[in-house]
Amino acid sequence: MRRIAAALLAGVLAPALLQQPLEHAHTAGFTTRYRVRLVVRTELDGQRPEKIGVNAYVTPFSRRAEAQLGWLVTRRVVAVDADGTAEIQETLGEFSEPLGSSQAQNSAEQEARKLLDSLLQTLWQWREPAERTLRYRQTRFGQLLEVRPEGVPPLGEQAPPLLTLWLLRALRPAAHLPSRPVRFGERWQEPRAIELPGWSDVRGTESGEWLEARELSEPAARLHVVQQLVGRPAGAEAAGDGTTEARFHGESLAAVSLANGRLLAARRAATREIIRTLPPVAGLAEPPRFRSRLCVEVELDECNGSPCLAPDSFAGGRFR
């Protein structure tokens, strides 16, 4: 019956949605709860040049470490301004114990374990205190304002902290809604002009698409957004030691209510990648390359109508 009612309501809402953008209908005192799961992964791949006699060789190596943490969020609308901007109180609690794993290739197990220990220590420290409260503002289109740094684990990212800034908002149970009507299957892509301290020749794009979400228990739509940046760390090639390229890729698939714009669920992922190519080495067909990647994955699920499982019971799953 709930699915039938949702289908009927969607039929009523659809004509209006085709004419105007979807907005958050904030109501003072409105409270929702979410399960949140965060995965942080660091990777390093490269080639070690070696010379045996007159012959040059490269030995590939890789090391990876991954850690995850879960918690529950209670989100309350404290007040709403005349322009529709809401003051949000977000309480984080019931943290799980951080879990992790590591793997390596060609005798790099010890280095991989060090990476894992660092990730686990970061998550253990961030989960204290056992409960914390964040305050920030959210516009009617979902733009988040005044979000403080304690809302994200310190990733130790080199400047510019693209991944940290992205994650600070990706962990919040909200969706940044585009200023365009909900038209399923209609894609858009826009260039992004951006200046980043320490990067040069920066190029960026943002693309998105509204998708149907018929399987949910209320009228909803899925918003798929992809952000990409490419640049060069300034001064990385000044010493003539090769070339360096930096890349950022962020992606979000969020289910939002067509009735009030609230987030129902989201799967989000982002990667910051640095690729360094060394000068040519005599005897090698290609110059040695090194790649470092810092990745995060986020899962958010509203759990008002069903029991909020303890974080340790999360089924988990990779971003798709």
Phi, psi and omega in degrees: 000321181296320180293323178295316179297321179295319180296319180294318180293322178299321179296327178286320184283330189306312182301320180292322182295331180289346185256341185211156180293153175282139180231160173280125176263084184287139177230124180302133180091349182292130185233137176225157179236148183220148165268137180231138176226130181240132174240130177241130182226137176237139184223145175219123179232145179189189181224131177261117176292134177224149180234124178240108185067235180263359183261140178254139180225166171234139176250114180288149176216157176206150175214140182219146176216142182220135177224151181223156182212141178235155176198172178248146182235134170248121185245125183232136174277112184281315182203161180230128178283171181297331180273005178093357177286133184251147169268123186249136170247122182241120180252124179255133180198182180052050181292144173278173172278134178299136178237154180198174178207163179215157175208156184210165178232141176059062170063035178250021184299319182295318179295321178295321179295324177296320177299316180296315180302321180294317178297314181297320179297320178300314182290322177299317181291322183288331182287353174262135003289170184295339176217137178219158181236131177250146175234132176203178180242149181224125179285173181290345174262007174090004177291131183263133182236146174063033176280125187271154185301334182292356177281003181215143175297142178289113185273352181067030185283140175289151178294144356282141186280064184300313184293321180296315180294321177296315183292328180304325179266328180294334179281348180278138180283072181206164177231132176278108187274138180287154180273054179213152183298160177279102178233108187298133177082357179270112183267153174220153177213134182225140174289153179236114175272121185213141175250126181241127177301126178091353177243147175235164178053049183277131177230137183214156176218155171226130180232159181200170181197138171271133180235154179287154178218076186280340188278355182276162188277001176215161180304125185207166176219156176255133178250117180253120182231135179234131177239135181222138177225142176224136179199184178234125176302125184297134177081359183293335184250008184297328184273005180069030183257032177110200180236153180224133177233141180242139181225146173228134178226121177235141184216140180220133173238106187240135173265124183234149180287134176281348181278317184222005176078004183287156178283130176260322179193158178203146170234120186228146180209148178210151181221134170248124187232134175241124180243121181242127178249121182281165175299155180303144177248129181303130179096349179256139181291326181227150178295146176297147181231148176231139179226127175243137182227136171239121187234147174225147175228140183229136172235129176231135179220125175293140182225038177290318184271000180218159180301135175281108181296150173298145181307326181293345182263003182301135176288327179072190182142149182284154175297138178235000000 
